[in-house]
Amino acid sequence: MMKYGAIAGGEKSTVQAAFNIMENGGNAFDAAVGAVFTSMVSEYCLTGPGGGGAFLASPVNAEPILFDFFVDTPHPQPEKELDFFSIIVDFGPSQQQFHIGQGSVAIPGNIAGLLKVHQRLGQIPLKAVLEPAVNAARDGIILNSSQGYLIKILEPILTYSNGGKVIFSPNGKLLKKDDRFKNTRFADLLECLLAEGHMYFYEKDGAELILNTVGEKGLLTKEGLALYRVAERVPLKSDFRGKTIYTNPAPSAGGTLITFILQLLERSKTGTKSELIDLIRAMQITSAARKEISIDMNNEFQISQLLEPRTFSHYLRLFDSGSTPSQNEKDPVSRGATTHVSIIDKHGNAASVTTTNGEGCGYIIPELGMMLNNMLGEEDLNPMGFHQWAHQRRLPTMISPTIVMGEKGVELVLGSGGSNRLRSAISQVILNLFTKKMDLEAAVHTSRIHLEGNVLHYEPGTILEQSMDDIRLHPWDENNLFFGGVNAVSPSEAIGDPRRGGTGMIR
């Protein structure tokens, strides 16, 4: 039996923070909240207080609950001149275009959401939960190779403002692997949250600092910040291989698409002799179905129509017929600046939480040590074009914290970063475990694929038993963060995805 629990996260300090909290009497929910706040220091390039996320909680002897605190759209102001522009980031093998600026900032939800979870499900004082994050921010953390790499490639965004230069180029030289990264102003922000709660961030001095930074060329307003609310949702529930899968429901697209892929493979009466070819075809049909379900700017829940019996049956027949809808060639626009924490505690409570800051808007608030998100500039979140969503709507996301239950309770807790590739990564780990019967380490580490348009990206070790005429192949030389970062735990294993520097511990 575990003394404390099993934890997997994106960085060692993140995971250690969760253990410290559980050693002090905290449950999985305390530990997850504290771990995420710590990740805002140790994984600064991936998440932060200025972003959004989702928290799937499974308390012992209670139904799972999904806390949706992804970002909201601000009030559209069509005539307003926005600070909104593209910037090129060099990833080495390729260059990617991102849209940043004050006009890219959506209403953040991470602070409200994490404090809400602690209020509802935590069992130790908030001060004890935030202590590891405060210490990490004041004392600093040693940057690992993954964080050093992210700072290097995101330098144009991280150092766009003077506040960013102070944090990331403190002596005129960009921080790198093995350097100590401190963020004392973020520790000050946490102390303010302890004293004043989420009101500090959304209605008081913190809100004023946010609005001053966004300025007249952004879209955030005092009223918009004050109106932000965490949504408590019933998780999307489905059966697969005798297990029950809970994940993020609409308006999130990710959970619906994961469920759609798995249900196609579960309920198909045909299929080829190749599991890989079947998976590729399922990915094709899933992508086509997503595009065919029209996006209504006034109905962010429309994605849920994919799982309605009549609609799903249509696509299942398409899958069984062997048809493969063609799609235009498209390369992904983002590597997905997102991170995930998975926890099971000794009592059987389970927490799966994914948070993101996008790539950041380029403006750091010096007084708070934080960068605001650029979600209004993320192309995959704005399929109708930028600044087209209705006012004060929850922006749909691919974020998909997931929990798998068996007869004896929680068997798997997982989630991933990776934007569009997130659904592919999570689906494949579930298939590896419950169809291919791999152990958890192999399920996370083994080679992955991702279909984007008609381009099949795949890692070394992937073997295609037959060609597909309508697919262009794009092999990768090594396993890469492009294919997500699945951090997963079971009652007996904790595995962090090496693609994004993840780590796992069980005690």
C-alpha positions as CSV (number, residue, x, y, z in Angstrom):
1,M,0.0,0.0,0.0
2,M,1.2,3.5,-0.8
3,K,2.3,5.6,2.2
4,Y,1.3,8.8,0.5
5,G,0.4,8.4,-3.2
6,A,1.5,8.3,-6.8
7,I,2.3,11.5,-8.7
8,A,3.4,12.3,-12.2
9,G,4.1,15.8,-13.4
10,G,6.1,17.9,-15.9
11,E,9.1,18.6,-13.6
12,K,10.7,17.2,-10.5
13,S,10.0,20.3,-8.3
14,T,6.3,20.1,-9.3
15,V,6.1,16.4,-8.2
16,Q,8.1,17.0,-5.0
17,A,5.8,19.8,-4.0
18,A,2.8,17.4,-4.2
19,F,4.6,14.9,-2.0
20,N,5.5,17.6,0.6
21,I,1.8,18.5,0.8
22,M,0.7,14.9,1.2
23,E,3.3,14.4,3.9
24,N,1.8,17.3,5.8
25,G,-1.7,15.7,5.7
26,G,-3.0,16.9,2.4
27,N,-5.1,14.8,0.1
28,A,-4.8,14.4,-3.7
29,F,-6.7,17.6,-4.3
30,D,-4.5,19.7,-2.0
31,A,-1.4,18.1,-3.6
32,A,-2.6,18.8,-7.1
33,V,-3.4,22.4,-6.4
34,G,0.0,23.0,-4.7
35,A,1.8,21.1,-7.5
36,V,0.2,23.3,-10.2
37,F,1.1,26.5,-8.4
38,T,4.6,25.2,-8.1
39,S,4.7,24.4,-11.8
40,M,4.0,28.1,-12.4
41,V,7.6,28.5,-11.3
42,S,9.3,25.3,-12.4
43,E,7.4,25.2,-15.7
44,Y,7.0,28.9,-16.3
45,C,7.0,28.5,-20.1
46,L,4.0,26.1,-20.0
47,T,1.6,27.4,-17.5
48,G,0.9,30.4,-15.2
49,P,-1.7,32.4,-13.2
50,G,-2.6,34.2,-16.4
51,G,-3.9,31.1,-18.2
52,G,-6.6,28.5,-17.9
53,G,-7.2,24.9,-17.3
54,A,-9.4,22.0,-16.1
55,F,-9.4,19.8,-13.0
56,L,-11.0,16.4,-13.0
57,A,-11.5,15.2,-9.4
58,S,-12.6,11.8,-8.3
59,P,-13.2,11.8,-4.5
60,V,-13.5,8.4,-2.8
61,N,-17.1,7.3,-2.6
62,A,-18.4,10.1,-4.7
63,E,-19.0,10.8,-8.4
64,P,-16.2,12.5,-10.3
65,I,-16.5,16.3,-10.9
66,L,-14.9,18.5,-13.6
67,F,-13.9,22.0,-12.6
68,D,-13.7,24.0,-15.9
69,F,-11.6,27.1,-15.4
70,F,-10.4,27.6,-19.0
71,V,-10.3,31.2,-20.3
72,D,-13.3,33.3,-21.2
73,T,-13.6,35.5,-24.2
74,P,-13.7,39.3,-23.5
75,H,-16.3,41.6,-25.0
76,P,-15.6,42.1,-28.7
77,Q,-14.8,45.7,-29.7
78,P,-14.7,45.5,-33.6
79,E,-13.8,49.2,-34.0
80,K,-10.9,49.1,-31.6
81,E,-7.3,49.1,-32.6
82,L,-5.6,46.2,-31.0
83,D,-2.0,45.3,-30.1
84,F,-2.2,42.0,-31.9
85,F,0.6,40.7,-34.1
86,S,2.5,37.6,-35.3
87,I,5.9,36.5,-34.2
88,I,8.2,33.8,-35.5
89,V,9.6,31.2,-33.1
90,D,12.5,29.0,-34.4
91,F,12.1,25.3,-33.2
92,G,15.2,24.2,-35.1
93,P,13.7,21.7,-37.6
94,S,10.9,24.2,-38.3
95,Q,9.7,27.8,-37.7
96,Q,6.3,28.5,-36.2
97,Q,4.1,31.6,-36.3
98,F,2.4,32.7,-33.1
99,H,0.0,35.6,-32.5
100,I,0.7,37.7,-29.3
101,G,0.2,41.2,-28.0
102,Q,-2.3,42.8,-25.6
103,G,-5.1,42.0,-27.9
104,S,-4.4,38.3,-27.6
105,V,-5.3,38.1,-23.9
106,A,-8.4,36.2,-22.8
107,I,-9.9,36.3,-19.3
108,P,-7.7,34.0,-17.2
109,G,-9.2,31.3,-15.0
110,N,-6.3,29.4,-13.3
111,I,-6.4,31.4,-10.1
112,A,-10.1,31.2,-9.6
113,G,-10.2,27.5,-10.6
114,L,-7.4,26.3,-8.3
115,L,-8.7,28.2,-5.3
116,K,-12.2,26.8,-5.9
117,V,-11.0,23.2,-6.0
118,H,-9.1,23.7,-2.7
119,Q,-12.2,25.3,-1.1
120,R,-14.4,22.5,-2.2
121,L,-12.2,19.4,-1.8
122,G,-9.0,20.3,0.1
123,Q,-8.4,19.3,3.7
124,I,-5.4,21.3,4.9
125,P,-5.1,25.2,5.0
126,L,-4.3,27.0,1.8
127,K,-1.1,28.4,3.3
128,A,0.3,24.9,3.6
129,V,-0.8,24.1,0.0
130,L,0.9,27.2,-1.4
131,E,4.1,26.9,0.8
132,P,6.1,24.8,-1.7
133,A,5.3,27.3,-4.6
134,V,6.2,30.3,-2.4
135,N,9.5,28.6,-1.5
136,A,10.3,27.7,-5.1
137,A,9.6,31.2,-6.3
138,R,11.8,32.9,-3.5
139,D,14.6,30.3,-3.5
140,G,14.6,29.5,-7.1
141,I,14.7,26.2,-9.0
142,I,17.5,24.8,-11.2
143,L,16.4,24.7,-14.8
144,N,16.4,21.3,-16.4
145,S,17.2,20.6,-20.0
146,S,13.5,20.8,-21.1
147,Q,12.9,24.1,-19.4
148,G,16.1,25.5,-20.7
149,Y,15.2,24.5,-24.2
150,L,11.7,26.1,-23.9
151,I,13.3,29.4,-22.7
152,K,15.6,29.4,-25.6
153,I,13.0,28.8,-28.3
154,L,10.4,31.1,-26.7
155,E,12.9,33.9,-26.1
156,P,11.2,36.3,-28.6
157,I,8.0,36.1,-26.5
158,L,9.5,35.8,-23.0
159,T,11.8,38.8,-23.4
160,Y,9.5,40.9,-25.6
161,S,8.7,43.3,-22.6
162,N,11.2,44.8,-20.2
163,G,9.6,42.8,-17.4
164,G,10.4,39.6,-19.3
165,K,14.0,40.7,-19.8
166,V,14.4,41.3,-16.0
167,I,13.2,37.7,-15.2
168,F,14.8,35.8,-18.1
169,S,17.9,37.8,-18.9
170,P,18.8,39.1,-15.4
171,N,22.4,39.8,-16.2
172,G,22.0,40.5,-19.9
173,K,22.3,36.8,-20.7
174,L,19.4,34.4,-21.4
175,L,18.8,31.8,-18.7
176,K,19.8,28.3,-19.7
177,K,20.0,24.7,-18.3
178,D,21.5,24.5,-14.8
179,D,20.8,28.2,-14.1
180,R,18.8,29.1,-11.1
181,F,15.4,30.7,-11.9
182,K,13.8,32.9,-9.3
183,N,10.5,34.8,-9.4
184,T,10.1,36.6,-6.0
185,R,7.3,38.7,-7.3
186,F,5.2,35.6,-8.0
187,A,5.8,34.6,-4.4
188,D,4.4,38.1,-3.5
189,L,1.3,37.3,-5.6
190,L,0.7,34.1,-3.7
191,E,1.0,35.9,-0.4
192,C,-1.7,38.3,-1.6
193,L,-4.0,35.4,-2.6
194,L,-3.6,34.0,0.9
195,A,-4.6,37.4,2.4
196,E,-7.4,38.4,0.0
197,G,-8.4,35.3,-1.9
198,H,-9.2,35.3,-5.6
199,M,-10.8,38.7,-5.2
200,Y,-7.3,40.2,-5.2
201,F,-6.7,38.9,-8.7
202,Y,-10.1,39.5,-10.3
203,E,-11.5,42.7,-8.5
204,K,-8.8,44.4,-6.4
205,D,-5.1,45.4,-6.8
206,G,-4.2,42.4,-8.9
207,A,-7.0,43.2,-11.4
208,E,-5.8,46.8,-11.7
209,L,-2.3,45.6,-12.5
210,I,-3.7,43.2,-15.2
211,L,-5.8,45.9,-16.7
212,N,-2.9,48.4,-16.8
213,T,-0.8,45.9,-18.6
214,V,-3.4,45.0,-21.2
215,G,-4.1,48.7,-21.7
216,E,-6.3,50.4,-24.2
217,K,-5.0,48.1,-27.0
218,G,-6.4,45.0,-25.3
219,L,-9.9,43.7,-24.7
220,L,-10.0,42.9,-21.0
221,T,-12.3,45.1,-18.8
222,K,-12.9,45.5,-15.1
223,E,-16.4,44.1,-15.6
224,G,-15.2,41.1,-17.6
225,L,-12.6,40.1,-14.9
226,A,-15.2,40.4,-12.1
227,L,-17.7,38.3,-14.0
228,Y,-15.4,35.3,-14.4
229,R,-16.8,32.1,-12.9
230,V,-15.5,28.5,-12.5
231,A,-17.9,26.0,-14.1
232,E,-18.6,22.7,-12.3
233,R,-19.5,20.1,-14.9
234,V,-20.5,16.5,-15.0
235,P,-17.6,14.7,-16.7
236,L,-18.1,13.0,-20.1
237,K,-18.5,9.3,-19.4
238,S,-18.0,6.3,-21.7
239,D,-17.2,2.6,-21.6
240,F,-14.1,1.1,-23.3
241,R,-12.7,-2.4,-23.0
242,G,-14.7,-3.0,-19.8
243,K,-13.5,0.2,-18.2
244,T,-15.2,3.5,-17.5
245,I,-13.5,6.6,-18.9
246,Y,-14.2,10.1,-17.5
247,T,-12.9,13.1,-19.3
248,N,-13.5,16.8,-20.0
249,P,-17.0,17.4,-21.5
250,A,-18.1,20.2,-23.9
251,P,-17.3,23.0,-24.4
252,S,-13.9,21.3,-24.4
253,A,-13.3,19.6,-27.7
254,G,-10.5,17.4,-26.6
255,G,-12.5,15.0,-24.3
256,T,-15.2,14.6,-26.9
257,L,-12.7,13.8,-29.7
258,I,-10.9,11.3,-27.5
259,T,-14.2,9.6,-26.7
260,F,-15.1,9.6,-30.4
261,I,-11.9,7.9,-31.5
262,L,-12.1,5.2,-28.8
263,Q,-15.8,4.5,-29.5
264,L,-15.1,4.1,-33.2
265,L,-12.5,1.5,-32.4
266,E,-14.6,-0.1,-29.6
267,R,-17.8,-0.4,-31.6
268,S,-16.6,-1.2,-35.1
269,K,-17.6,-4.5,-36.5
270,T,-15.0,-4.6,-39.2
271,G,-11.5,-3.1,-39.2
272,T,-8.3,-4.2,-40.9
273,K,-5.7,-6.7,-39.7
274,S,-3.6,-3.7,-38.7
275,E,-4.3,-1.9,-35.4
276,L,-2.2,1.0,-36.6
277,I,-4.1,1.4,-39.9
278,D,-7.4,1.3,-38.0
279,L,-6.1,4.0,-35.6
280,I,-5.1,6.2,-38.5
281,R,-8.5,5.8,-40.2
282,A,-10.2,6.6,-36.9
283,M,-8.1,9.8,-36.6
284,Q,-9.1,10.7,-40.2
285,I,-12.8,10.3,-39.5
286,T,-12.6,12.1,-36.2
287,S,-10.9,15.1,-37.8
288,A,-13.4,15.1,-40.6
289,A,-16.3,14.9,-38.2
290,R,-15.0,17.8,-36.1
291,K,-14.9,20.0,-39.2
292,E,-18.3,19.0,-40.4
293,I,-20.0,19.9,-37.1
294,S,-20.4,23.6,-37.8
295,I,-19.0,26.0,-35.2
296,D,-21.6,28.4,-33.9
297,M,-20.1,31.4,-32.1
298,N,-23.1,31.5,-29.8
299,N,-23.0,27.7,-29.0
300,E,-19.6,26.6,-27.7
301,F,-21.2,23.2,-26.7
302,Q,-21.9,22.2,-30.3
303,I,-19.0,19.8,-30.4
304,S,-21.1,17.4,-28.1
305,Q,-23.3,16.6,-31.2
306,L,-20.5,14.3,-32.4
307,L,-21.6,11.7,-29.7
308,E,-25.3,11.9,-30.3
309,P,-26.5,8.4,-31.5
310,R,-27.6,9.5,-35.0
311,T,-24.5,11.5,-35.7
312,F,-22.1,8.9,-34.3
313,S,-23.8,6.0,-36.1
314,H,-23.2,7.9,-39.4
315,Y,-19.5,8.1,-38.8
316,L,-19.3,4.5,-37.5
317,R,-20.8,3.3,-40.7
318,L,-18.3,5.3,-42.6
319,F,-15.5,3.7,-40.6
320,D,-16.9,0.2,-41.1
321,S,-17.2,0.8,-44.8
322,G,-13.5,1.4,-45.2
323,S,-14.0,4.9,-46.4
324,T,-11.4,7.5,-45.5
325,P,-12.4,11.1,-46.0
326,S,-9.7,13.2,-47.6
327,Q,-8.4,16.3,-45.9
328,N,-6.2,19.2,-47.0
329,E,-2.6,19.0,-46.1
330,K,-2.0,21.0,-43.0
331,D,0.9,21.4,-40.6
332,P,0.2,22.1,-36.9
333,V,0.5,25.7,-35.8
334,S,1.5,25.1,-32.2
335,R,3.5,22.8,-30.1
336,G,1.2,23.4,-27.2
337,A,2.5,25.2,-24.1
338,T,0.6,23.1,-21.6
339,T,1.4,20.9,-18.7
340,H,-0.4,18.2,-16.6
341,V,-0.4,16.7,-13.1
342,S,-1.8,13.3,-12.2
343,I,-2.2,12.1,-8.6
344,I,-3.7,9.2,-6.7
345,D,-3.4,9.4,-2.9
346,K,-3.3,6.6,-0.4
347,H,-7.1,6.9,0.3
348,G,-8.0,6.4,-3.4
349,N,-8.8,10.1,-4.2
350,A,-7.7,10.9,-7.8
351,A,-6.8,14.3,-9.4
352,S,-6.1,15.0,-13.0
353,V,-5.4,18.6,-13.9
354,T,-4.2,20.3,-17.1
355,T,-3.2,24.0,-17.2
356,T,-1.8,26.2,-19.9
357,N,-0.7,29.8,-20.6
358,G,-0.6,29.3,-24.4
359,E,2.7,30.7,-25.5
360,G,2.1,33.9,-23.5
361,C,1.1,37.3,-24.9
362,G,4.6,38.8,-24.6
363,Y,3.8,41.2,-21.7
364,I,4.9,40.3,-18.2
365,I,3.4,42.1,-15.2
366,P,6.5,43.0,-13.2
367,E,4.6,43.5,-9.9
368,L,3.1,39.9,-10.2
369,G,6.0,38.1,-11.9
370,M,3.5,36.7,-14.4
371,M,2.8,36.7,-18.1
372,L,-0.7,36.8,-19.4
373,N,-2.0,34.3,-21.9
374,N,-2.4,34.6,-25.7
375,M,-5.4,32.4,-26.1
376,L,-7.2,34.8,-28.5
377,G,-4.2,34.3,-30.8
378,E,-4.1,30.5,-30.8
379,E,-5.3,29.4,-34.2
380,D,-6.6,26.0,-33.1
381,L,-8.8,27.7,-30.5
382,N,-10.2,30.2,-33.0
383,P,-11.3,28.2,-36.0
384,M,-13.6,31.0,-37.2
385,G,-10.8,33.5,-37.2
386,F,-9.4,35.7,-34.5
387,H,-11.7,37.8,-32.3
388,Q,-14.9,36.2,-33.6
389,W,-16.3,34.6,-30.4
390,A,-19.3,36.0,-28.6
391,H,-18.8,37.9,-25.4
392,Q,-18.0,36.1,-22.1
393,R,-18.0,32.6,-23.5
394,R,-15.8,29.8,-22.3
395,L,-13.3,29.3,-25.1
396,P,-13.2,25.7,-26.3
397,T,-10.0,23.8,-25.7
398,M,-8.3,20.5,-26.3
399,I,-7.4,20.1,-22.6
400,S,-8.5,16.7,-21.5
401,P,-7.8,15.6,-17.9
402,T,-8.9,11.9,-17.8
403,I,-9.5,9.2,-15.3
404,V,-10.2,5.5,-16.0
405,M,-12.1,3.4,-13.6
406,G,-12.3,-0.4,-13.2
407,E,-14.3,-2.6,-10.8
408,K,-12.1,-1.8,-7.9
409,G,-11.9,1.9,-8.5
410,V,-9.4,4.2,-10.1
411,E,-7.0,2.4,-12.5
412,L,-5.5,5.2,-14.4
413,V,-5.1,9.0,-14.2
414,L,-3.6,10.8,-17.1
415,G,-3.5,13.9,-19.2
416,S,-1.2,15.7,-21.6
417,G,0.0,18.9,-23.1
418,G,0.3,19.3,-26.9
419,S,-2.6,21.3,-28.4
420,N,-4.1,19.2,-31.3
421,R,-1.7,16.3,-30.6
422,L,-3.1,16.0,-27.0
423,R,-6.1,13.9,-28.1
424,S,-3.8,11.6,-30.1
425,A,-1.4,11.1,-27.2
426,I,-4.0,10.3,-24.6
427,S,-6.0,8.0,-26.9
428,Q,-2.8,6.0,-27.7
429,V,-1.8,5.6,-24.1
430,I,-5.3,4.2,-23.3
431,L,-5.1,1.9,-26.3
432,N,-1.6,0.8,-25.3
433,L,-2.8,-0.1,-21.8
434,F,-6.2,-1.7,-22.3
435,T,-6.0,-3.1,-25.9
436,K,-2.3,-3.9,-26.3
437,K,-1.9,-4.8,-22.6
438,M,1.3,-2.8,-22.1
439,D,2.5,-1.7,-18.6
440,L,2.2,2.0,-17.9
441,E,5.8,2.8,-18.6
442,A,5.8,1.2,-22.0
443,A,2.3,2.7,-22.8
444,V,3.7,6.2,-22.2
445,H,7.2,5.8,-23.7
446,T,6.3,3.8,-26.9
447,S,6.3,5.6,-30.3
448,R,3.3,7.7,-31.2
449,I,1.6,9.0,-34.3
450,H,-0.4,12.0,-35.1
451,L,-2.5,12.8,-38.2
452,E,-2.8,16.5,-39.1
453,G,-4.8,17.0,-42.3
454,N,-3.4,14.4,-44.6
455,V,0.1,14.4,-43.0
456,L,1.0,11.5,-40.7
457,H,3.6,12.4,-38.2
458,Y,5.3,9.5,-36.5
459,E,8.1,8.7,-34.1
460,P,10.9,6.2,-34.7
461,G,9.8,2.6,-34.2
462,T,6.4,3.1,-35.9
463,I,5.9,0.3,-38.5
464,L,3.3,0.9,-41.2
465,E,2.3,-2.6,-42.5
466,Q,0.7,-1.0,-45.6
467,S,0.7,2.2,-47.5
468,M,-2.2,4.7,-47.6
469,D,-2.5,6.5,-50.8
470,D,-4.1,9.6,-49.4
471,I,-1.6,10.1,-46.6
472,R,1.8,11.9,-46.8
473,L,4.3,10.5,-44.3
474,H,6.4,12.7,-42.0
475,P,8.9,10.7,-40.0
476,W,10.6,12.2,-37.0
477,D,14.2,11.4,-36.1
478,E,13.5,11.0,-32.3
479,N,10.6,11.1,-29.8
480,N,9.7,14.7,-29.5
481,L,7.5,17.1,-27.3
482,F,5.5,17.7,-30.5
483,F,3.7,14.4,-29.7
484,G,2.5,15.5,-26.3
485,G,3.6,14.9,-22.7
486,V,1.4,12.3,-21.0
487,N,1.9,12.2,-17.3
488,A,0.1,9.2,-15.9
489,V,-0.3,7.3,-12.6
490,S,-1.9,4.0,-11.6
491,P,-2.2,2.6,-8.0
492,S,1.2,0.9,-8.6
493,E,3.1,3.1,-11.1
494,A,3.9,6.8,-11.8
495,I,5.3,7.8,-15.2
496,G,6.3,11.2,-16.4
497,D,6.6,11.6,-20.2
498,P,10.3,12.1,-21.1
499,R,9.2,14.0,-24.3
500,R,8.5,17.0,-22.0
501,G,10.9,16.3,-19.2
502,G,8.1,14.7,-17.1
503,T,8.8,12.7,-13.9
504,G,6.9,10.3,-11.7
505,M,7.2,9.2,-8.1
506,I,5.3,6.7,-5.9
507,R,5.8,6.4,-2.1
